[in-house]
């Protein structure tokens, strides 16, 4: 949450719906389909230091598509959703919703 919204204080009940909608719709799709992450593969101690070995960066969607534990139908569905998404459109919707959230944050309290 801090990565997206920062360290602001969100104490208005009307903001809960806006934030939940942002996370449920655009943010989860953007992070799961277009933001690669590193996964720790191995951690070993060499002398007094730890050496970490990471897998190649992949998105959570790519990790699922590479997995042998999910069905072909699930992989097909993931691929269809991925093909239907546009990261630039998602990013602009995220920014638009963030502007609305921060505009609500700046309204005077009654």
Phi and psi restraints in degrees (value plus and minus 20) as a CYANA .aco file:
   2 UNK   PHI     -84.6   -44.6
   2 UNK   PSI     -52.0   -12.0
   3 UNK   PHI     -81.3   -41.3
   3 UNK   PSI     -57.3   -17.3
   4 UNK   PHI    -111.6   -71.6
   4 UNK   PSI     -62.7   -22.7
   5 UNK   PHI    -125.8   -85.8
   5 UNK   PSI     -28.2    11.8
   6 UNK   PHI      57.9    97.9
   6 UNK   PSI    -176.2  -136.2
   7 UNK   PHI    -128.2   -88.2
   7 UNK   PSI       4.5    44.5
   8 UNK   PHI     -88.3   -48.3
   8 UNK   PSI     139.1   179.1
   9 UNK   PHI    -117.1   -77.1
   9 UNK   PSI     102.1   142.1
  10 UNK   PHI    -128.5   -88.5
  10 UNK   PSI      72.1   112.1
  11 UNK   PHI    -133.2   -93.2
  11 UNK   PSI      -4.1    35.9
  12 UNK   PHI    -123.4   -83.4
  12 UNK   PSI     107.8   147.8
  13 UNK   PHI     -81.8   -41.8
  13 UNK   PSI     -50.3   -10.3
  14 UNK   PHI     -89.7   -49.7
  14 UNK   PSI     -35.6     4.4
  15 UNK   PHI    -100.9   -60.9
  15 UNK   PSI     -40.3    -0.3
  16 UNK   PHI     -79.4   -39.4
  16 UNK   PSI     -64.7   -24.7
  17 UNK   PHI     -83.0   -43.0
  17 UNK   PSI     -61.6   -21.6
  18 UNK   PHI     -84.1   -44.1
  18 UNK   PSI     -64.8   -24.8
  19 UNK   PHI     -88.0   -48.0
  19 UNK   PSI     -63.2   -23.2
  20 UNK   PHI     -82.6   -42.6
  20 UNK   PSI     -60.1   -20.1
  21 UNK   PHI     -83.7   -43.7
  21 UNK   PSI     -61.8   -21.8
  22 UNK   PHI     -81.8   -41.8
  22 UNK   PSI     -67.2   -27.2
  23 UNK   PHI     -86.5   -46.5
  23 UNK   PSI     -62.0   -22.0
  24 UNK   PHI     -88.2   -48.2
  24 UNK   PSI     -60.3   -20.3
  25 UNK   PHI    -112.8   -72.8
  25 UNK   PSI    -101.0   -61.0
  26 UNK   PHI     -97.4   -57.4
  26 UNK   PSI     -65.0   -25.0
  27 UNK   PHI     -84.5   -44.5
  27 UNK   PSI     -63.2   -23.2
  28 UNK   PHI     -86.3   -46.3
  28 UNK   PSI     -59.8   -19.8
  29 UNK   PHI     -84.2   -44.2
  29 UNK   PSI     -64.6   -24.6
  30 UNK   PHI     -83.1   -43.1
  30 UNK   PSI     -66.6   -26.6
  31 UNK   PHI     -92.0   -52.0
  31 UNK   PSI     -56.5   -16.5
  32 UNK   PHI     -97.6   -57.6
  32 UNK   PSI     -46.3    -6.3
  33 UNK   PHI    -126.9   -86.9
  33 UNK   PSI     -40.6    -0.6
  34 UNK   PHI    -150.4  -110.4
  34 UNK   PSI     -24.0    16.0
  35 UNK   PHI    -130.4   -90.4
  35 UNK   PSI      85.7   125.7
  36 UNK   PHI     -91.5   -51.5
  36 UNK   PSI     129.8   169.8
  37 UNK   PHI    -150.0  -110.0
  37 UNK   PSI     137.4   177.4
  38 UNK   PHI    -117.7   -77.7
  38 UNK   PSI     117.7   157.7
  39 UNK   PHI    -136.6   -96.6
  39 UNK   PSI     113.8   153.8
  40 UNK   PHI     -90.1   -50.1
  40 UNK   PSI     104.3   144.3
  41 UNK   PHI    -115.5   -75.5
  41 UNK   PSI     -62.8   -22.8
  42 UNK   PHI    -173.2  -133.2
  42 UNK   PSI     122.7   162.7
  43 UNK   PHI    -152.8  -112.8
  43 UNK   PSI     100.0   140.0
  44 UNK   PHI    -151.6  -111.6
  44 UNK   PSI     134.0   174.0
  45 UNK   PHI    -120.3   -80.3
  45 UNK   PSI     104.5   144.5
  46 UNK   PHI    -139.9   -99.9
  46 UNK   PSI      93.0   133.0
  47 UNK   PHI      37.8    77.8
  47 UNK   PSI    -136.7   -96.7
  48 UNK   PHI    -125.1   -85.1
  48 UNK   PSI     -10.9    29.1
  49 UNK   PHI    -137.7   -97.7
  49 UNK   PSI     135.1   175.1
  50 UNK   PHI    -119.6   -79.6
  50 UNK   PSI     114.5   154.5
  51 UNK   PHI    -129.8   -89.8
  51 UNK   PSI     105.0   145.0
  52 UNK   PHI    -128.7   -88.7
  52 UNK   PSI     116.4   156.4
  53 UNK   PHI    -138.1   -98.1
  53 UNK   PSI     105.9   145.9
  54 UNK   PHI    -129.4   -89.4
  54 UNK   PSI     133.9   173.9
  55 UNK   PHI     -93.7   -53.7
  55 UNK   PSI     147.6   187.6
  56 UNK   PHI     -88.2   -48.2
  56 UNK   PSI     128.0   168.0
  57 UNK   PHI     -84.1   -44.1
  57 UNK   PSI     112.9   152.9
  58 UNK   PHI    -164.2  -124.2
  58 UNK   PSI     134.2   174.2
  59 UNK   PHI     -97.9   -57.9
  59 UNK   PSI     138.3   178.3
  60 UNK   PHI     -75.9   -35.9
  60 UNK   PSI     -55.1   -15.1
  61 UNK   PHI     -83.8   -43.8
  61 UNK   PSI     -64.4   -24.4
  62 UNK   PHI     -83.1   -43.1
  62 UNK   PSI     -57.1   -17.1
  63 UNK   PHI     -84.2   -44.2
  63 UNK   PSI     -60.0   -20.0
  64 UNK   PHI     -87.3   -47.3
  64 UNK   PSI     -60.9   -20.9
  65 UNK   PHI     -85.2   -45.2
  65 UNK   PSI     -50.9   -10.9
  66 UNK   PHI    -101.5   -61.5
  66 UNK   PSI     -33.8     6.2
  67 UNK   PHI     -94.0   -54.0
  67 UNK   PSI     127.7   167.7
  68 UNK   PHI    -115.3   -75.3
  68 UNK   PSI     -21.1    18.9
  69 UNK   PHI    -113.4   -73.4
  69 UNK   PSI     -25.6    14.4
  70 UNK   PHI    -132.1   -92.1
  70 UNK   PSI     137.2   177.2
  71 UNK   PHI     -96.5   -56.5
  71 UNK   PSI     144.9   184.9
  72 UNK   PHI     -85.7   -45.7
  72 UNK   PSI     -54.2   -14.2
  73 UNK   PHI     -84.9   -44.9
  73 UNK   PSI     -61.1   -21.1
  74 UNK   PHI     -85.5   -45.5
  74 UNK   PSI     -60.3   -20.3
  75 UNK   PHI     -84.3   -44.3
  75 UNK   PSI     -60.0   -20.0
  76 UNK   PHI     -83.5   -43.5
  76 UNK   PSI     -62.6   -22.6
  77 UNK   PHI     -82.6   -42.6
  77 UNK   PSI     -65.1   -25.1
  78 UNK   PHI     -78.9   -38.9
  78 UNK   PSI     -62.8   -22.8
  79 UNK   PHI     -86.0   -46.0
  79 UNK   PSI     -58.8   -18.8
  80 UNK   PHI     -84.5   -44.5
  80 UNK   PSI     -63.3   -23.3
  81 UNK   PHI     -83.4   -43.4
  81 UNK   PSI     -63.8   -23.8
  82 UNK   PHI     -80.0   -40.0
  82 UNK   PSI     -64.2   -24.2
  83 UNK   PHI     -86.8   -46.8
  83 UNK   PSI     -47.0    -7.0
  84 UNK   PHI    -102.6   -62.6
  84 UNK   PSI     -35.1     4.9
  85 UNK   PHI    -109.9   -69.9
  85 UNK   PSI     130.0   170.0
  86 UNK   PHI    -144.8  -104.8
  86 UNK   PSI      96.5   136.5
  87 UNK   PHI     -82.9   -42.9
  87 UNK   PSI     -51.3   -11.3
  88 UNK   PHI     -90.8   -50.8
  88 UNK   PSI     -58.3   -18.3
  89 UNK   PHI     -86.7   -46.7
  89 UNK   PSI     -63.7   -23.7
  90 UNK   PHI     -79.8   -39.8
  90 UNK   PSI     -65.0   -25.0
  91 UNK   PHI     -83.5   -43.5
  91 UNK   PSI     -60.4   -20.4
  92 UNK   PHI     -87.9   -47.9
  92 UNK   PSI     -56.3   -16.3
  93 UNK   PHI     -86.9   -46.9
  93 UNK   PSI     -58.7   -18.7
  94 UNK   PHI     -80.9   -40.9
  94 UNK   PSI     -66.7   -26.7
  95 UNK   PHI     -84.7   -44.7
  95 UNK   PSI     -57.9   -17.9
  96 UNK   PHI     -83.6   -43.6
  96 UNK   PSI     -64.4   -24.4
  97 UNK   PHI     -89.0   -49.0
  97 UNK   PSI     -54.8   -14.8
  98 UNK   PHI     -84.5   -44.5
  98 UNK   PSI     -59.7   -19.7
  99 UNK   PHI     -80.7   -40.7
  99 UNK   PSI     -61.4   -21.4
 100 UNK   PHI     -85.4   -45.4
 100 UNK   PSI     -60.4   -20.4
 101 UNK   PHI     -84.2   -44.2
 101 UNK   PSI     -66.3   -26.3
 102 UNK   PHI     -93.1   -53.1
 102 UNK   PSI     -47.1    -7.1
 103 UNK   PHI     -87.4   -47.4
 103 UNK   PSI     -60.0   -20.0
 104 UNK   PHI     -85.5   -45.5
 104 UNK   PSI     -56.3   -16.3
 105 UNK   PHI     -83.2   -43.2
 105 UNK   PSI     -54.5   -14.5
 106 UNK   PHI    -105.4   -65.4
 106 UNK   PSI     -25.1    14.9
 107 UNK   PHI     -86.9   -46.9
 107 UNK   PSI     125.3   165.3
 108 UNK   PHI     -89.3   -49.3
 108 UNK   PSI     125.8   165.8
 109 UNK   PHI     -94.3   -54.3
 109 UNK   PSI     122.2   162.2
